[in-house]
Amino acid sequence: LAIEKNMGVILNAIYAGEWKTIHDAAKKIKESYILKQELSRKQLEELHRVLPKEFIKLDSGFHNTALRLAVSAKEHNAELVNFYFYKMNEACVTCHSIYAKESFPNFGAEKKESHDH
């Protein structure tokens, strides 16, 4: 929920050019990475045992992209801010469509053919 909230904060801040807000929200997302939290060795081993390797790779990439977004916001680089925000959204969709279909059932829905051109 914290990631979802901060993604919304970032989206609204991009439109307003609120660089500090973007930076701070992206940093919160980066710092929320579960495998970088204060966990015991046993807890870390358990996470690595139960989480698929591809999920860990996607999640790690997502949080690293959040760091890049924070840096870009600090530099007031609108082009990179938009790029990294897009990459974060792309990572969310990819991960949710593979690993969270129960929470996001529309990713499991059949595709409807579109005849609009």
ABEGO torsion letter per residue (X at the ends): XAAAAAAAAAAAAAAAGBAAAAAAAAAAAAAABAAABBBBAAAAAAAAAABBAAAAAAAAAAAAAAAAAAAAAAAGBAAAAAAAAAAAAAAAAAAAAAAAAAABAAAABBBBBBABX
